[in-house]
Amino acid sequence: MFLKGERCYTPKCAITKRNYPPGIHGVKGKPRLTNFGLQLREKQKAKRIYQISEKQFFNYYQKASKKKGNTGENMMQMLEMRLDNVVFKMGLTPSRSHARQLITHNYYKVNDKVVNIPSYQVKPKDVITLNENKKDKKAFTVTAQVAEKMEVPGWLDVNEKEKTAKVANIPKLDEIQQPFNPALIVEFYSR
């Protein structure tokens, strides 16, 4: 989940080096999880990655289940199209929480309108720009280094010099690379 920051992109990551709980009983391994436990773990992973509450996550599931098509894919698309996630994927912030804070402080515009809601759903052909009077702030001196390391997804057209992005299309499930299984999340909620 890379909550430790930049260090988890290297082999020195604590999760990679010691993938077991601390203490004398940690190395033995984990008990086998039930189906419910696996489904719950996948849901919790997704919630923590996107940093949203249980109520918000359940609302995304309900909206996705009402749409035509695969519910898991619809939910993943809705989560990816959140403004805080798009700003993070642009490479302008080191984390989603940093993107959320900048959005709430009026740093970004969507189609030349200031949006300060991190959960705002962007649509295809929306243009996300950095507010003109905020471009020279200290928050963006480190982001040039972060942007070089990040991969920009194919559904997003980013102009790094002007710090703008255009949403080309809705991401497909194979373009979304997350370490959880949306099918298990759908099974969890459809009980």
SVG drawing of the C-alpha trace seen along z (x, -y; Angstrom):
<svg xmlns="http://www.w3.org/2000/svg" viewBox="-29 -35 46 57">
<polyline fill="none" stroke="black" stroke-width="0.4" points="0.0,0.0 3.1,-2.2 2.0,-4.1 5.6,-4.6 6.2,-6.9 9.1,-6.9 11.1,-4.3 8.6,-1.6 9.6,-1.9 13.0,-0.6 14.2,2.8 14.7,1.3 10.9,1.3 10.1,2.8 7.0,4.5 9.2,6.3 12.0,7.2 9.9,8.4 6.5,9.5 5.4,10.9 4.1,9.5 6.6,8.4 7.3,10.5 8.2,14.1 5.1,15.6 5.4,13.5 7.6,15.8 5.3,18.8 2.8,17.4 -0.8,16.2 -3.8,18.3 -5.9,19.2 -8.6,16.6 -12.2,17.5 -13.9,16.2 -15.5,13.4 -12.0,12.5 -10.5,12.3 -13.4,10.1 -13.1,7.8 -9.4,7.5 -9.7,6.5 -12.3,3.9 -10.2,2.4 -7.2,2.3 -9.2,0.3 -10.6,-2.0 -7.1,-2.8 -5.5,-3.3 -8.1,-5.8 -8.4,-7.2 -12.2,-7.3 -14.7,-6.4 -16.8,-3.3 -20.0,-5.3 -18.4,-6.9 -17.1,-3.5 -20.5,-1.9 -22.1,-4.8 -19.6,-4.1 -20.7,-0.5 -24.4,-1.4 -23.9,-3.8 -21.7,-1.2 -24.3,1.5 -27.0,-0.7 -25.0,-1.3 -25.0,1.1 -22.0,3.4 -19.6,5.0 -20.1,3.6 -16.5,4.0 -15.2,2.2 -17.7,-0.6 -16.7,-1.1 -13.0,-1.1 -13.7,-3.7 -15.5,-5.9 -12.7,-5.7 -10.1,-6.5 -12.1,-9.5 -12.0,-11.3 -10.3,-14.6 -7.8,-13.8 -6.8,-10.6 -6.5,-12.4 -4.2,-15.1 -2.1,-12.3 -1.9,-10.4 -0.8,-13.6 2.4,-13.4 2.0,-16.8 1.8,-15.4 3.7,-12.7 0.5,-11.1 -3.3,-11.2 -3.5,-12.8 -1.3,-15.7 -3.5,-16.0 -6.6,-16.2 -5.1,-19.0 -4.1,-21.0 -7.6,-20.6 -9.2,-21.8 -7.0,-24.9 -8.2,-25.9 -5.1,-25.0 -6.8,-23.3 -9.4,-24.3 -11.6,-22.0 -12.6,-23.6 -11.5,-27.0 -13.7,-26.7 -12.1,-26.3 -13.1,-23.0 -12.3,-22.4 -14.0,-19.0 -11.5,-16.0 -14.3,-13.6 -15.4,-15.6 -16.0,-13.2 -14.1,-14.4 -15.5,-13.4 -13.8,-12.8 -12.6,-16.0 -12.3,-17.8 -9.2,-19.9 -7.5,-20.1 -5.2,-23.1 -3.2,-24.6 -4.5,-27.9 -2.4,-30.7 -1.6,-32.4 -0.5,-29.2 2.0,-27.9 5.1,-29.4 4.3,-28.0 6.8,-25.9 4.6,-22.8 5.6,-22.3 9.4,-22.5 9.6,-18.8 7.0,-17.6 9.3,-17.8 11.3,-15.0 8.2,-13.0 6.8,-13.5 9.8,-11.9 9.4,-8.7 5.6,-8.3 4.0,-6.7 1.2,-8.7 -1.8,-6.5 -2.8,-6.3 -6.3,-7.8 -4.7,-11.1 -2.9,-13.6 -0.5,-15.6 1.4,-18.7 4.1,-18.9 5.4,-22.4 2.0,-24.1 0.9,-21.6 -2.3,-20.8 -4.0,-17.5 -6.9,-16.5 -8.9,-13.4 -8.9,-11.6 -11.4,-8.9 -12.7,-6.7 -10.1,-4.2 -10.6,-0.6 -10.1,2.1 -6.8,3.3 -5.4,-0.3 -6.1,-0.5 -3.3,1.1 -4.2,1.6 -3.2,4.3 -6.7,5.5 -9.4,7.5 -12.7,5.6 -14.6,8.8 -14.1,9.7 -15.3,6.3 -18.5,6.8 -19.0,10.2 -18.6,8.7 -21.3,6.1 -23.7,8.4 -24.1,10.8"/>
</svg>
